[in-house]
Amino acid sequence: MTADMAFEGLIVSHDAALYSVFDRVLRQLSISTNVCLSASKACSQLKEGSTDLLVIDCDGQDWSEVLDRVWASRSTKKPTVVAITRKEERVPGAHVVLKRPVTVENGALSLKAAYHRMLHDYRQHARHALMTPVVATDTKEKTVRVTVTDIGDRGIGISSKEQLAVGTVLRFRLQLPGAPREILVEARVLWTREYGRSGCEFVRVPPVDAMVLHDWLKSRIRVKKPLVEM
């Protein structure tokens, strides 16, 4: 994602006509776009980890090398893949498949489907800083003072002066800034680092509290809006 919070796209193709079709639609969706003519350059670009959308011409050469690079990456953040092909069989590793001939109309439909998936993926992985102190209890009812450093759709980051073991489940109430009420959270420690930092996944958030969290996270989303109706 760029500094102005626009999604970043990468087109891998030798077909200039294909780029001219996609360029207008990508600009309407406020997606910044780069073009690579070779698999090697595309793989180098993907290493940077900033690509949100990968549009790949599967009728060209070495396209499988690029998709292999995407799925072999250890990063949890992977781009949404739009594959373009004239063949009937499915394209392994692609989220959206666009059949040739490519037109502005079918290209726009495919990219809008990809955009919705990117937005959903961004919401799942985005973390929002908090730095909120809470008093938590573990499964043995021992109290632990922690600071919730960030929160996202799937979990939280915390810091504590106490040593927390991986697998520890903590239960606490958390007031999100501007939220109408506190939410109850149960979270399991997945990893720990030096200086008392830990990452946790949600074990349980009651349904009403989950709605409060979802609405709060949605209000914090900062993505450059498309220029067209979605």
Kinemage of the C-alpha trace (Angstrom):
@kinemage 1
@onewidth
@group {chain A} dominant
@subgroup {mainchain}
@vectorlist {calphas} color= white
{ca met a 1} P 0.000 0.000 0.000
{ca thr a 2} L 1.304 3.469 -0.902
{ca ala a 3} L 1.885 6.392 1.455
{ca asp a 4} L -1.533 7.853 0.588
{ca met a 5} L -3.175 4.506 1.512
{ca ala a 6} L -3.870 3.413 -2.073
{ca phe a 7} L -3.643 -0.284 -2.895
{ca glu a 8} L -0.642 -1.272 -5.029
{ca gly a 9} L -1.124 -3.366 -8.164
{ca leu a 10} L 1.352 -5.243 -10.345
{ca ile a 11} L 0.591 -6.287 -13.929
{ca val a 12} L 2.761 -9.034 -15.419
{ca ser a 13} L 2.254 -9.135 -19.196
{ca his a 14} L 3.789 -8.340 -22.571
{ca asp a 15} L 0.373 -7.352 -23.949
{ca ala a 16} L 0.176 -3.547 -24.295
{ca ala a 17} L -3.527 -3.740 -25.192
{ca leu a 18} L -4.185 -5.563 -21.932
{ca tyr a 19} L -2.501 -2.828 -19.945
{ca ser a 20} L -4.487 -0.087 -21.698
{ca val a 21} L -7.745 -1.803 -20.714
{ca phe a 22} L -6.752 -2.344 -17.103
{ca asp a 23} L -5.057 1.014 -16.563
{ca arg a 24} L -8.284 3.031 -16.685
{ca val a 25} L -10.166 0.651 -14.402
{ca leu a 26} L -7.285 0.498 -11.905
{ca arg a 27} L -7.122 4.291 -11.766
{ca gln a 28} L -10.883 4.427 -11.141
{ca leu a 29} L -10.390 2.016 -8.234
{ca ser a 30} L -7.553 4.210 -6.871
{ca ile a 31} L -5.054 1.373 -7.296
{ca ser a 32} L -1.460 2.404 -8.000
{ca thr a 33} L -0.026 0.213 -10.764
{ca asn a 34} L 3.380 -1.076 -11.846
{ca val a 35} L 4.067 -3.165 -14.953
{ca cys a 36} L 6.597 -5.980 -15.310
{ca leu a 37} L 7.442 -7.604 -18.630
{ca ser a 38} L 9.348 -10.543 -17.166
{ca ala a 39} L 8.830 -13.091 -14.408
{ca ser a 40} L 12.196 -12.295 -12.815
{ca lys a 41} L 11.376 -8.600 -12.412
{ca ala a 42} L 7.923 -9.467 -11.093
{ca cys a 43} L 9.446 -11.793 -8.486
{ca ser a 44} L 11.825 -9.039 -7.380
{ca gln a 45} L 8.904 -6.638 -7.029
{ca leu a 46} L 6.920 -9.154 -4.993
{ca lys a 47} L 9.824 -9.563 -2.560
{ca glu a 48} L 9.168 -6.036 -1.303
{ca gly a 49} L 5.859 -7.255 0.137
{ca ser a 50} L 3.878 -4.122 -0.764
{ca thr a 51} L 1.869 -5.604 -3.658
{ca asp a 52} L -1.856 -5.909 -2.903
{ca leu a 53} L -3.051 -6.957 -6.372
{ca leu a 54} L -1.265 -9.180 -8.897
{ca val a 55} L -2.686 -9.263 -12.442
{ca ile a 56} L -0.870 -11.947 -14.400
{ca asp a 57} L -1.134 -12.917 -18.066
{ca cys a 58} L -1.169 -16.713 -17.977
{ca asp a 59} L -0.903 -16.958 -21.748
{ca gly a 60} L 2.616 -15.593 -21.498
{ca gln a 61} L 5.768 -17.370 -20.398
{ca asp a 62} L 6.951 -18.178 -16.867
{ca trp a 63} L 3.691 -17.166 -15.183
{ca ser a 64} L 3.837 -20.237 -12.930
{ca glu a 65} L 7.179 -19.010 -11.554
{ca val a 66} L 5.511 -15.814 -10.346
{ca leu a 67} L 2.622 -17.629 -8.652
{ca asp a 68} L 5.053 -20.062 -7.063
{ca arg a 69} L 6.881 -17.074 -5.595
{ca val a 70} L 3.624 -15.698 -4.150
{ca trp a 71} L 2.573 -18.890 -2.401
{ca ala a 72} L 6.067 -19.908 -1.305
{ca ser a 73} L 6.452 -16.647 0.595
{ca arg a 74} L 6.315 -16.919 4.387
{ca ser a 75} L 4.513 -13.596 4.635
{ca thr a 76} L 0.935 -13.789 5.923
{ca lys a 77} L 0.060 -10.880 3.649
{ca lys a 78} L -0.297 -12.182 0.109
{ca pro a 79} L -1.655 -10.328 -2.915
{ca thr a 80} L -5.017 -11.009 -4.496
{ca val a 81} L -4.315 -12.725 -7.823
{ca val a 82} L -6.230 -12.070 -11.048
{ca ala a 83} L -5.250 -14.539 -13.778
{ca ile a 84} L -5.954 -13.836 -17.456
{ca thr a 85} L -6.156 -16.808 -19.811
{ca arg a 86} L -7.819 -18.140 -22.921
{ca lys a 87} L -7.742 -21.703 -21.627
{ca glu a 88} L -10.707 -23.400 -19.971
{ca glu a 89} L -8.929 -25.106 -17.092
{ca arg a 90} L -8.602 -23.380 -13.723
{ca val a 91} L -5.452 -21.491 -12.768
{ca pro a 92} L -3.923 -22.839 -9.521
{ca gly a 93} L -3.286 -20.048 -7.031
{ca ala a 94} L -5.597 -17.472 -8.671
{ca his a 95} L -8.472 -15.888 -6.779
{ca val a 96} L -10.152 -14.423 -9.872
{ca val a 97} L -9.879 -15.806 -13.408
{ca leu a 98} L -10.634 -13.574 -16.398
{ca lys a 99} L -11.129 -15.275 -19.755
{ca arg a 100} L -9.992 -13.708 -22.989
{ca pro a 101} L -10.991 -11.654 -24.892
{ca val a 102} L -10.558 -8.947 -22.267
{ca thr a 103} L -12.862 -5.949 -22.500
{ca val a 104} L -13.359 -2.891 -20.318
{ca glu a 105} L -16.617 -4.430 -19.087
{ca asn a 106} L -15.374 -7.880 -18.032
{ca gly a 107} L -12.084 -6.412 -16.853
{ca ala a 108} L -13.959 -3.995 -14.570
{ca leu a 109} L -16.080 -6.817 -13.119
{ca ser a 110} L -12.998 -8.916 -12.377
{ca leu a 111} L -11.077 -6.049 -10.801
{ca lys a 112} L -14.045 -5.011 -8.664
{ca ala a 113} L -14.292 -8.587 -7.356
{ca ala a 114} L -10.557 -8.476 -6.618
{ca tyr a 115} L -10.924 -5.079 -4.916
{ca his a 116} L -13.553 -6.389 -2.500
{ca arg a 117} L -11.274 -9.289 -1.619
{ca met a 118} L -8.313 -6.947 -1.058
{ca leu a 119} L -10.409 -4.754 1.212
{ca his a 120} L -11.544 -7.780 3.217
{ca asp a 121} L -7.957 -9.026 3.477
{ca tyr a 122} L -6.738 -5.581 4.551
{ca arg a 123} L -9.366 -5.417 7.295
{ca gln a 124} L -8.301 -8.832 8.573
{ca his a 125} L -4.603 -7.974 8.753
{ca ala a 126} L -4.725 -4.279 9.690
{ca arg a 127} L -3.611 -3.466 13.250
{ca his a 128} L -4.583 -0.298 15.107
{ca ala a 129} L -2.444 1.161 17.884
{ca leu a 130} L -4.002 1.458 21.347
{ca met a 131} L -1.540 1.450 24.287
{ca thr a 132} L -4.382 0.760 26.766
{ca pro a 133} L -3.525 -0.737 30.203
{ca val a 134} L -5.851 -3.501 31.472
{ca val a 135} L -5.906 -6.026 34.305
{ca ala a 136} L -6.297 -9.540 32.890
{ca thr a 137} L -6.846 -12.915 34.535
{ca asp a 138} L -5.538 -16.253 33.319
{ca thr a 139} L -7.267 -19.648 33.547
{ca lys a 140} L -5.980 -20.036 37.135
{ca glu a 141} L -7.563 -16.673 38.086
{ca lys a 142} L -4.141 -15.091 38.490
{ca thr a 143} L -4.201 -11.374 37.701
{ca val a 144} L -1.753 -10.006 35.144
{ca arg a 145} L -1.248 -6.338 34.301
{ca val a 146} L -0.789 -5.884 30.570
{ca thr a 147} L -0.961 -3.088 28.036
{ca val a 148} L -2.891 -3.717 24.832
{ca thr a 149} L -0.574 -2.195 22.232
{ca asp a 150} L -2.653 -2.881 19.128
{ca ile a 151} L -5.775 -4.673 17.968
{ca gly a 152} L -7.086 -6.148 14.735
{ca asp a 153} L -9.787 -8.424 13.395
{ca arg a 154} L -8.108 -11.613 14.622
{ca gly a 155} L -6.164 -10.667 17.691
{ca ile a 156} L -4.167 -8.208 19.768
{ca gly a 157} L -0.642 -7.235 20.640
{ca ile a 158} L 0.238 -6.806 24.308
{ca ser a 159} L 3.172 -5.914 26.502
{ca ser a 160} L 3.739 -6.927 30.120
{ca lys a 161} L 6.458 -6.803 32.748
{ca glu a 162} L 5.554 -10.388 33.616
{ca gln a 163} L 6.820 -13.327 31.575
{ca leu a 164} L 3.923 -14.831 29.645
{ca ala a 165} L 4.112 -18.381 28.327
{ca val a 166} L 2.936 -19.269 24.827
{ca gly a 167} L -0.529 -20.801 25.158
{ca thr a 168} L -1.571 -18.653 28.124
{ca val a 169} L -5.213 -17.544 27.835
{ca leu a 170} L -6.001 -14.098 29.226
{ca arg a 171} L -9.438 -12.642 29.934
{ca phe a 172} L -10.095 -8.921 30.342
{ca arg a 173} L -12.391 -6.023 29.524
{ca leu a 174} L -11.190 -3.439 27.051
{ca gln a 175} L -12.496 0.060 26.343
{ca leu a 176} L -11.843 1.008 22.728
{ca pro a 177} L -11.480 4.791 22.206
{ca gly a 178} L -14.858 6.188 21.199
{ca ala a 179} L -16.675 2.832 21.443
{ca pro a 180} L -20.052 2.880 23.246
{ca arg a 181} L -19.072 0.201 25.780
{ca glu a 182} L -16.295 -2.051 26.994
{ca ile a 183} L -15.803 -5.375 25.257
{ca leu a 184} L -14.934 -8.675 26.880
{ca val a 185} L -11.924 -10.414 25.355
{ca glu a 186} L -10.383 -13.847 25.793
{ca ala a 187} L -7.086 -14.152 23.938
{ca arg a 188} L -4.358 -16.788 23.695
{ca val a 189} L -0.654 -15.901 23.576
{ca leu a 190} L 0.804 -17.126 20.261
{ca trp a 191} L 4.312 -15.737 20.500
{ca thr a 192} L 6.514 -13.711 22.814
{ca arg a 193} L 9.502 -11.438 22.233
{ca glu a 194} L 12.031 -9.685 24.406
{ca tyr a 195} L 10.977 -6.536 26.243
{ca gly a 196} L 7.694 -8.227 27.219
{ca arg a 197} L 6.007 -8.038 23.808
{ca ser a 198} L 3.490 -10.751 22.881
{ca gly a 199} L 1.033 -11.488 20.096
{ca cys a 200} L -2.357 -13.064 20.851
{ca glu a 201} L -5.248 -14.568 18.906
{ca phe a 202} L -8.860 -14.158 19.963
{ca val a 203} L -10.300 -17.231 21.672
{ca arg a 204} L -13.696 -15.735 22.442
{ca val a 205} L -15.415 -12.388 22.096
{ca pro a 206} L -19.158 -12.445 22.939
{ca pro a 207} L -21.390 -11.752 19.886
{ca val a 208} L -22.537 -8.282 20.993
{ca asp a 209} L -18.964 -7.292 21.868
{ca ala a 210} L -17.746 -8.711 18.546
{ca met a 211} L -20.188 -6.360 16.778
{ca val a 212} L -18.814 -3.397 18.765
{ca leu a 213} L -15.266 -4.428 17.804
{ca his a 214} L -16.198 -4.923 14.137
{ca asp a 215} L -17.840 -1.498 13.913
{ca trp a 216} L -14.894 0.136 15.670
{ca leu a 217} L -12.361 -1.491 13.338
{ca lys a 218} L -14.429 -0.543 10.298
{ca ser a 219} L -14.470 3.098 11.416
{ca arg a 220} L -10.656 3.046 11.620
{ca ile a 221} L -10.074 1.764 8.093
{ca arg a 222} L -7.984 4.249 6.121
{ca val a 223} L -7.995 3.242 2.462
{ca lys a 224} L -8.101 5.633 -0.494
{ca lys a 225} L -11.650 5.438 -1.807
{ca pro a 226} L -12.393 4.396 -5.415
{ca leu a 227} L -13.512 7.074 -7.841
{ca val a 228} L -16.430 4.894 -8.957
{ca glu a 229} L -19.432 3.352 -7.208
{ca met a 230} L -18.620 -0.049 -5.704
